[in-house]
Amino acid sequence: MTRRRLTAEEIELWQRVVEKAERLNPGSHPAPAPLPKPKPTKPVTARLTAPPPPRKPPPPKPNDLNMDHKTFGKLKRGRLDPEGRIDLHGMTLDQAHPALTRFILSAQASGKRLVLVITGKGKKSDETGPIPRPRGVIRREVPLWLSAPPLAQAVLQISPAHLRHGGSGAFYVYLRRNRPGAG
């Protein structure tokens, strides 16, 4: 561990303390030599390193619209009925991720455009303690999974579901058309 250099204000403060202090044994030690003036240093913020890159791609923003505006409006109002659905309730992350991958890729292969992914809102914890526990782990991970390979190539739009299809405990996933011969 390296020592930091004293600032000019700290040196000046120390000199004032030394001048006012009384020696216990006045003849045993010589007077201290004045300390040299410190060199100016860079601010601490300049020495910080950049944060590490995120481990996963960021979730899609609500303003990122990749589909037809009119169809998206119907989707948001719950006027489009999903052609398929998967319920991830009660699954662990290790079970839910492969199940979601299989479901999305098979739905796209069968020509479906709109599917519903039900995540639930998360289990309320009975424990109360000083450290808050996150709620809705699968709900938080699903948009990340859908925006990362191999699902990103199949997904056109992700949107929270309308109340009649599960509200904040579900997502609409609008799939790209499966074009034969593409890829």
Summary of the structure (lengths in Angstrom):
residues: 183
radius of gyration: 30.5
end to end distance: 54.6
largest distance: 97.2
contacts: 382
relative contact order: 0.14
helix: 32%
strand: 11%
